[in-house]
Amino acid sequence: MTHPRHIVGTVATSALLLMAVAACSQESPQIESKSGSAMGHIHGLGVDPSDGTLYAASHLGLFRVENGAPRRVGEAWHDLMGFLVIGPSHFVASGHPDLASDLPKHLGLIESIDAGVTWTPASLAGQADFHALDGTETFLVGYNGVSSRLLVTRDRKSWSTVDQRPIIDVASAPGSRDYLATTPTGELLRYTGARESRARTVVAPPLAYIEWAPEDLVVGLSAAGEVHVSRDAGQSWTKKGSLPGAPEALTVTSAGWYAAAEGVIFESTDAGDTWSRLA
């Protein structure tokens, strides 16, 4: 029998997760190009391995984070709903275009080989708005908010559907084609690299944002900002610290742990126990 307090806690957690996915899935207006350094809502974070620079993809474009300040990259004010660093100065992204461009209202997958200064269409232009992206240059998994489909690709051109359900975030395993996904109810799902992969539920705390780092390290954020860490690829979990607000994005690399909450970027230097304001 479930204790009433547990029911209340589950309902509250589900409500927070539903609010998070609703904010992410809400179609954003196209943005008129103009000058400015405001980021707005932050959709993604990534570190360029060529120089260790942290990048923030936001409602108002792409930014480099230098000395605690965001600096705009390039001239386009694309609303970058999904963003991923896949190699040195090599980025992929998705979302909605700068109004000054002639691009379709869903960018599909776009690609940059100059650290976000310029972007070119890669695939699914007009058909996909990837709200979550993860993987490498040779394997990508993405959640298309237009069709509510979880897709995979090995060449960034042709995509295969592996699931159809609401997803908040995805995380790909380094060195393999396994990946994780979170749902609006906080469920954590695991998939294999097969084109037709059946989801397997992972026993875990309710999570919204996740990151799969080397050496079986998986880091997750609840909808309330609580940090949970697994060092055995999601088999067991330890609660760490908390972010001071509802999370928006997460990235974990050898260069550092970074998270965004309510338009602010935070950094942890002690494996998630404490977080300090970065930008």
NORLIN-V104885 format. One line per field, one symbol per residue. ss: DSSP state (H for helix, E for strand, L for the rest). A space follows every 10 residues. Layout:
ss = ???
This chain:
ss = LLLHHHHHHH HHHHHHHHHH HHHHHLLLLL ELLLLLLLLL LEEEEEELLL LLLEEEEELL EEEEEELLEE EELLLLLLEE EEEEEEELLE EEEEEELELL LLLLLLLLEE EELLLLLLLE EEELLLLLLE EEEEELLLLE EEEELLLLEE EEELLLLLLE EEEELLLLEE EELLLLLLEE EELLLLLEEE ELLLLLLLLE EELLLLLLEE EEELLLEEEE ELLLLEEEEE LLLLLLLEEE EELLLLEEEE EEELLEEEEE ELLEEEEELL LLLLLEELL
